[in-house]
Amino acid sequence: MADYARTIVLNCGVDAAVERVEAALAARGFGILTEIDVAATLRAKLGVDVPEQRILGACNPALAYEALEIEPSIGLLLPCTVTVRAVAGGRTVVAALDPAIMITVTGNPALKPLADRAAERLADALDTLAA
């Protein structure tokens, strides 16, 4: 798995996983601003079939505001990306982008405490789902 993401596998379909992910994130102050159905988009635009996958744009408004105060251009890296994709055996992979990527991309070390808090909340949500 990618070293820029935290990943878990759930024993359920994508629709059920999305519901569970949304609830786990909401309990930690995140809302879903966007949802992209990758398979439907590629089918409509390219006529290809790929396994079901959704890209969720998760946002914790307080953390987003704090990030924008530190680094005004950070909006390019917001919201936090969470993917939910089907894999073999009726299982679903859930992955959340590591917020530390904000520091890597911007080179701004002042973002570290914020990225750590965001990562902790995202990891807690995924740990809850995996339990």
C-alpha positions as CSV (number, residue, x, y, z in Angstrom):
1,M,0.0,0.0,0.0
2,A,1.0,3.6,-0.5
3,D,3.2,5.2,2.2
4,Y,1.3,8.5,1.7
5,A,-2.0,7.0,2.9
6,R,-3.5,5.1,5.8
7,T,-5.4,2.1,4.5
8,I,-7.8,-0.5,5.9
9,V,-9.9,-3.3,4.3
10,L,-13.6,-3.8,5.2
11,N,-15.7,-6.9,4.6
12,C,-18.6,-5.1,3.0
13,G,-19.5,-3.5,-0.3
14,V,-18.7,0.1,-1.3
15,D,-22.1,1.6,-0.5
16,A,-22.0,0.2,3.1
17,A,-18.4,1.2,3.5
18,V,-19.2,4.8,2.4
19,E,-21.9,5.0,5.0
20,R,-19.6,3.7,7.7
21,V,-16.8,6.0,6.6
22,E,-19.1,9.1,6.6
23,A,-20.4,8.3,10.1
24,A,-16.9,7.6,11.5
25,L,-15.6,10.9,10.1
26,A,-18.6,12.9,11.3
27,A,-18.0,11.6,14.8
28,R,-14.5,13.3,14.5
29,G,-15.7,16.6,13.1
30,F,-15.4,15.9,9.4
31,G,-18.1,16.4,6.8
32,I,-18.1,15.2,3.2
33,L,-18.0,18.2,0.8
34,T,-17.7,16.1,-2.4
35,E,-18.3,12.6,-3.6
36,I,-17.0,11.5,-7.0
37,D,-18.2,8.1,-8.4
38,V,-15.1,7.2,-10.4
39,A,-16.6,4.1,-12.1
40,A,-19.7,6.0,-13.2
41,T,-17.7,8.9,-14.5
42,L,-15.2,6.7,-16.5
43,R,-18.1,4.6,-17.9
44,A,-20.0,7.8,-19.0
45,K,-16.9,9.7,-20.3
46,L,-14.8,6.8,-21.7
47,G,-17.1,3.8,-22.0
48,V,-14.8,1.7,-19.8
49,D,-15.7,-0.4,-16.8
50,V,-13.6,-0.3,-13.7
51,P,-14.2,-1.6,-10.2
52,E,-16.5,0.6,-8.1
53,Q,-14.6,3.5,-6.4
54,R,-15.7,6.7,-4.7
55,I,-13.5,9.7,-3.8
56,L,-14.7,11.5,-0.8
57,G,-13.7,15.1,0.0
58,A,-13.7,15.2,3.8
59,C,-13.4,18.5,5.6
60,N,-13.1,19.5,9.2
61,P,-13.9,23.2,9.1
62,A,-11.9,24.1,12.2
63,L,-8.8,22.4,10.9
64,A,-9.3,23.8,7.4
65,Y,-9.6,27.3,8.7
66,E,-6.4,26.9,10.8
67,A,-4.5,25.5,7.8
68,L,-5.7,28.5,5.7
69,E,-4.5,30.9,8.3
70,I,-1.0,29.3,8.3
71,E,-0.7,28.7,4.5
72,P,-3.3,30.7,2.4
73,S,-2.7,28.5,-0.7
74,I,-3.3,25.3,1.2
75,G,-6.8,25.2,-0.4
76,L,-5.1,23.4,-3.3
77,L,-4.6,20.4,-1.0
78,L,-8.1,20.6,0.7
79,P,-10.3,18.8,1.4
80,C,-8.8,15.7,2.9
81,T,-9.1,12.9,0.3
82,V,-10.6,9.5,1.3
83,T,-11.1,6.8,-1.3
84,V,-13.4,3.8,-1.0
85,R,-12.9,1.1,-3.6
86,A,-14.1,-2.4,-4.3
87,V,-11.6,-5.3,-4.3
88,A,-12.0,-9.0,-4.8
89,G,-14.1,-11.1,-2.5
90,G,-16.7,-8.4,-1.8
91,R,-14.3,-6.4,0.3
92,T,-13.6,-2.7,0.2
93,V,-10.4,-0.8,0.6
94,V,-10.7,2.5,2.5
95,A,-7.7,4.9,2.2
96,A,-7.1,8.4,3.7
97,L,-4.4,10.6,2.4
98,D,-1.8,11.4,5.1
99,P,-2.2,15.1,6.1
100,A,1.6,15.2,6.4
101,I,1.6,15.6,2.6
102,M,0.7,19.3,3.3
103,I,4.2,19.7,4.9
104,T,5.9,17.8,2.1
105,V,4.3,19.8,-0.6
106,T,4.4,23.3,0.9
107,G,7.7,22.9,2.9
108,N,6.0,24.8,5.7
109,P,6.9,23.2,9.1
110,A,4.3,25.4,10.8
111,L,1.7,23.0,9.4
112,K,3.0,20.0,11.4
113,P,0.9,20.4,14.6
114,L,-2.2,20.8,12.4
115,A,-1.3,17.9,10.2
116,D,-0.6,15.7,13.2
117,R,-4.1,16.5,14.7
118,A,-5.8,15.8,11.4
119,A,-3.9,12.6,10.9
120,E,-4.8,11.5,14.4
121,R,-8.5,12.1,13.8
122,L,-8.4,10.3,10.4
123,A,-6.5,7.4,11.9
124,D,-9.0,7.2,14.8
125,A,-11.8,7.0,12.3
126,L,-10.2,4.3,10.3
127,D,-9.2,2.3,13.4
128,T,-12.9,2.4,14.6
129,L,-14.0,1.1,11.2
130,A,-11.4,-1.7,11.2
131,A,-12.4,-2.8,14.7
